[in-house]
Amino acid sequence: MILKYRSINLPFRYPFTISKATKTHQPSLLVELEYFGIKGYGEAPAINYYNIPVEKMIEDIETKRNLIEKFALTHPERYWHYLHHLFPQNPFLVCALDMAAWDVYGKMNKKQLHVLWNLDISKNPLTDYTIGIGTIENMVAKMAEKSWPIYKIKLGTENDVEIITELRKHTSSVFRIDANAAWMQDEALKKINVFKDLNVEFIEQPLAKDDWEGMKFLFEHSPLPLIADESCVSENDVEKCHGYFHGINIKLTKCSGITPALRMISKARELNMKVMVGSMNESSVGTAAIAQLLPLIDYVDMDGPLLLAEDVADGVIFDFGKIIYNNLSGIGVSVEPF
C-alpha cells in the first residue's frame, strides 16, 4: 500500500462551545491509502481533552510508515488488528487508517459498505443538529436559522433549565441534551425532572465519566434515558456501562474505527442497550463513514459538515435530517487526490 496524509484545520460556521471549551476550528488528519490503484480515505479529528493532536498522529505515521504500507489488504478487520497492535496508544490514527481500508475494500467490491453488509436503509434514524452553548438569544437564533426535526442541545451552565424552556417556545422538534459530564448527581436529577416535560428524548453523559456511583443513582431514578459518551470510549467500556446507562454513544475516532464500532454495536445489542453513533465534528469523510452504520443504530449525531464552514470532500447529502446515499462505492465520498 501507499500512504499519503495531510493536516486540515476547518473553521466552524460559529464558535462551537460545550461545557469543556470553545473552538473556532477543527483540526483533523486526512489519510489516503492506495492499494493496486484504488484509493481509500479516512479521517481522525483531534480533540484536546484526549491528548492526541494531529502532530502526534503524523509522528507515529512517520515512525512506522514502512510497517503501515507493507500490509497486504485482504480484509479491513485483519488490518485493524495489525494496526491496533502497531499503535496501541493512538486509536485516533488507527481509526483514520481503518476507515481508509474499509473505503478501499468497498471500492474493490464496487459497493458502499452498507450494501456489502446487506443492511436495510429504509428505516435509518435521522441525524440531529447541534446547538452549542451560548447566550439564550444566540441559541434561539441558531436554532431558528436551521429548521431541523431533532436538535442536540449542549448544556452545562447555571441557566440550563432556562435555556431549554426558552428554546421549547420556538419549536416542537425533538430535543436531545448533552451535558458533556458537567453536572453533579442531585443537580442532574433536578434538571432531568424538568426536561421530561419539555419533549427531551434523552440525556447524554450527565455526570463525570468515572462517577459510577452517581450514574447508578441516576439510572435508577431518571425519568429519561441516559446515554454514555465520555464513559464509553472503547470496546471494553460497553459492558461497564450496562446498568449505569440505557445506551452508548460510539465515536469512531475514540474507539479506533469502523471495525471496533461494529463489535461495540453487537455487544450493546446483546445487553439490550440503545446505540448512538456520534460526531466529533468530522468533515464529510468521517461523516460518510458514519452513514454506513445507520441501519444498525437507534440514534445518530453526524452533523459535522453542517457545523463547519468548509469541507474537503463531497458525498454526504442531508435532507431535513435524512441522509441521502449517492452512487459512489466504499464509504460513499469523493475526495480530491492528495
Beta strands, then each sheet from edge to edge (+ up, - down):
strand 1: 2-17
strand 2: 22-35
strand 3: 38-45
strand 4: 129-131
strand 5: 150-154
strand 6: 174-178
strand 7: 200-204
strand 8: 226-228
strand 9: 247-250
strand 10: 274-277
strand 11: 299-300
strand 12: 313-314
strand 13: 317-319
strand 14: 322-324
strand 15: 334-335
sheet 1: 1+ 2- 3+
sheet 2: 4+ 5+ 6+ 7+ 8+ 9+ 10+ 11+
sheet 3: 12+ 15-
sheet 4: 13+ 14-
end
